[in-house]
Amino acid sequence: MGCSPSILSSLSNNHNNRKDSGLYCSNNSDTNSNKIDAHNETNTALANQILVQSSNKDVLEKDCVKKDSIVSVSGFGHITHNFTIIPSSIRRATIGTSAPSNSRLGHRKSSLALTPEEDCPVEPTIKLHDGKYPYLIPPNPSVRALIVFYKDDQVSDAVLRSCERLNIEITRAKSTDSALELFQSPLNGGHHLVIVDGRCKNTDVESFGRSLRSSKGSQYTIMVCVVKKSVFEKDDTSILSLLDVGYNRCIIESPHVSILSSELRQIQHSLIRPQNVIATQQALYAALHRVKDTVIITDDALRIQYMNKQAERILGMKIDEVVGRPLHDFINSDASVLLSQTNRLREFDGTLSFTRKVQDPILLHVRAYPVACLGKSTTHLILSLQASGSHEMGLPSIPQAKEPRGSLHSIRRGSFDIRSIASDGLRRTSLAKLSSLPLEAPITKVLSLLTQVQENCSSDEARLLDRVMDFLKREGLYSPQIKEIRPEDPVATDLIGALLTQGPTNVVSSRRSSNESIIRSGSRQSSTSASVPKIKMPTHVSELLECALDWDFEIFRLEELTEKHPLVYLGTELFRRFDVYNTFNCDETTFRSWLIVIESHYHIVNTYHNSTHAADVMQATACYLQQLANRDLKIMDRLDEATALIASAAHDVDHPGRSSAYLCNSDNQLAILYNDVCVLESHHAATTFRLTLSDEKINIFKNLDRDMYKLARSIIIDMILATEMTRHFEHLAKFVSVFGNDAENKDIVIKKYPLKLPNDEDNQMLIRRMLIKCSDVSNPTRPLKFCVEWARRIAEEYFIQTDDEKRKGMPIVMPMFDRATCSISKSQIGFIEFIIQDMMNAWDGFIDMPELVQYMQYNYTQWKLFEEQGINTLNDIKRKQMSITNANLSSMKLDEMM
Ligand SMILES: Nc1ncnc2c1ncn2[C@@H]1O[C@@H]2COP(=O)(O)O[C@H]2[C@H]1O
């Protein structure tokens, strides 16, 4: 005889599930139901991820009681059920609390609530967390059944008693008409289960089934038909017909409660619960369709499965036009990084250009979250997109200074306050003027497109676009986006504010044509005739310099041994080790003379910004270069190495021991010369070239041909300017957006670099900038005794500036850096937290020097300890230094320190 009843019914069940599991939310999902073959479990798990990972999650959580967060979803019956987005915290808190098991009529619980309910017959213990993302608990409401039996007999009695046994809430109907009415009742309809007596010849069970299935909201209802045993025994097609009209299951009549109970239990587990899950997933898609984020979901083969309304708007396409098509069809930039990251279940964060239907391509900031719903490899990719340039949401906000501190020095207030710059009319006129010029910058094009969009959108959307355009009109789209500074931490606020406050400035780009990566010999002969005093390298100095490439190099010992001329000695050694003389086709004497002149232009009286700092930065640079070379990444060519060493040696030359802000406040000539913008770094770069070119004897560039000189010059200038702290977050953000920000990326970098980066001059520039930045502020990542000494030196220099400002009645750039009151420990904690930590993590992720992070973490805990112990002033620090020296902590091995 044909198939067994359960096989037949499960076939039918699959069929119906497929029909009902469209990814669209609508009150009649049937229209769209065949478009997407959604795998129910997969989608449910996927939906969990969406709820959790939506970048609007916070908003959703905050707004959970607002009307906006209630999304109507057609659920069981044609009553529209409210799906309330419950904050995960609340959701978790409700787990395990008991809900009344049989909440009967009147107080009907939402069948789609995301909280589990206690009357689950055999609720398996559900793990809420897989370590990374919480799971969604499938809803398990008490089941409500509509029992349609035309007369009472042993079978109907057994059905009713079985329902009772299983705590199934029953509504009875004695005719198909009244059954339909009950099912469609707004108050009590929309049952999970309908059991129909199919034994009576006179009733048309098929047409009842059809009518019920066409009732709104019946797509999740399980329909069961009780038939005579003989129907199965005869090879008759009536069972198939019943299944085809929408019954999920046909069961054989039985007067035995035990048989029927077990049938019903199976139905509950295998049919009703999955339907609940599908309904919940549907609700999530409904919510997703309305969120303001732009969301696209693909399957593992990167075929688009879903995009929400916002994505439709941005790409100018309807969901029907994209579903099933490869994501590549819509991306017209290199998506290999996205692929490689997400294939490895790592998130991708970057910018890609997307094709649109009619308009020009659009640059979108993409966050891609790979999700593994089944097994361990990616099954879905969730893409959250934002118009590039408006992704300040993802970046921390600028700290708000409590009070303005002097003209240029307070942190820019309310830089995110949005003002409409011009009225609509004005804006259009000026754009019209601009577009009549024979020039067009990409940003002008973007603005004019946005203005066009504004004409056809709602006033809310137009206001939002106004904000977007305001942002786009600002200079420096990557300007500092600073982590919020805790208001109770005034020392950190002061320091970070002073470091990061100043208008951004453009950095010279250093493009190199592909055939220029090898240094050609210059035409002029090297000048060996210069009368440079020979520097004798005393034995103890040369012994010390054997460790010139160790991260715990004794820089202060060198300062002492060389009577405060460490740069000449260390520089000569490092130039030699990196074969810079050959790279520049220039003799050692010229380089040594150059070092002497550069060192002599560092101010010996500065406690921090003196030539020992320059030597320290050069040494850190050399360590990084060596590490890159050791890893054979071919990131830095010989010119890169030489210019990096030169830039770091000269990066603070002629530093006056006062900050740029001080120079601006005091109308210093340098501030006048550089218009208050990037004053010190511009001066260091200019001084480097002025000194070098002023005398052939020290002109280390003299043997480079013109092109090579220009290239070297642009790299050096760019690197020196990159040490300007006001653009710290900009450089970091760009670096992280290309190379990621954690150690997990180390292997990716190794693998991708040789393939992807050598020709990519922009990326090369990011690495060079990051390299010098991480050298410039490497002091918190050095062994503790060096770290403390640098902190003491910078604090002293800050104090001297504050003393000076007070004496001259000038605005005080960092009022907290007053020698009488300042907590040096606090300043170091803030400096590490806000400036150093993220940067060093990202750099270690790229370069693979875990000691940087280990020392940094150790030093950080020590500063915390010092703070607790009340070690704050210079004298306290000096005392502490003595004990550190006695304990000789710096010579401890890292693992002993941890
Ligand atoms: N340990 C530190 N504590 C506080 N500020 C620091 C420390 N190290 C470096 N800095 C600051 O970071 C700045 C980096 O650029 P500069 O060398 O011009 O000036 C530096 C100091 O102002």
The ligand as a Tripos MOL2 file, in Angstrom:
@<TRIPOS>MOLECULE
LIG
   22    25     1     0     0
SMALL
NO_CHARGES

@<TRIPOS>ATOM
      1 N1         53.7390   59.1110   28.3480 N.pl3     1 LIG1
      2 C1         53.0780   60.1710   27.8800 C.ar      1 LIG1
      3 N2         52.1620   60.7850   28.6510 N.ar      1 LIG1
      4 C2         51.4650   61.8310   28.2040 C.ar      1 LIG1
      5 N3         51.6360   62.3680   26.9900 N.ar      1 LIG1
      6 C3         52.5360   61.7960   26.1770 C.ar      1 LIG1
      7 C4         53.3090   60.6950   26.5880 C.ar      1 LIG1
      8 N4         54.1090   60.3330   25.5790 N.ar      1 LIG1
      9 C5         53.8660   61.2000   24.5720 C.ar      1 LIG1
     10 N5         52.9240   62.0800   24.9370 N.ar      1 LIG1
     11 C6         52.3350   63.1470   24.1340 C.3       1 LIG1
     12 O1         52.0680   62.6140   22.8710 O.3       1 LIG1
     13 C7         52.5910   63.5000   21.9290 C.3       1 LIG1
     14 C8         53.0200   62.8700   20.6620 C.3       1 LIG1
     15 O2         53.5440   63.8980   19.8290 O.3       1 LIG1
     16 P1         54.7220   64.8610   20.3760 P.3       1 LIG1
     17 O3         55.9790   64.0850   20.4840 O.co2     1 LIG1
     18 O4         54.7220   66.1010   19.6480 O.co2     1 LIG1
     19 O5         54.2070   65.1850   21.8830 O.3       1 LIG1
     20 C9         53.8080   64.0850   22.6100 C.3       1 LIG1
     21 C10        53.2910   64.3070   23.9770 C.3       1 LIG1
     22 O6         52.5920   65.5030   24.0090 O.3       1 LIG1
@<TRIPOS>BOND
     1     1     2 1
     2     2     3 ar
     3     2     7 ar
     4     3     4 ar
     5     4     5 ar
     6     5     6 ar
     7     6     7 ar
     8     6    10 ar
     9     7     8 ar
    10     8     9 ar
    11     9    10 ar
    12    10    11 1
    13    11    12 1
    14    11    21 1
    15    12    13 1
    16    13    14 1
    17    13    20 1
    18    14    15 1
    19    15    16 1
    20    16    17 2
    21    16    18 1
    22    16    19 1
    23    19    20 1
    24    20    21 1
    25    21    22 1
@<TRIPOS>SUBSTRUCTURE
     1 LIG1         1 GROUP 0 **** ****
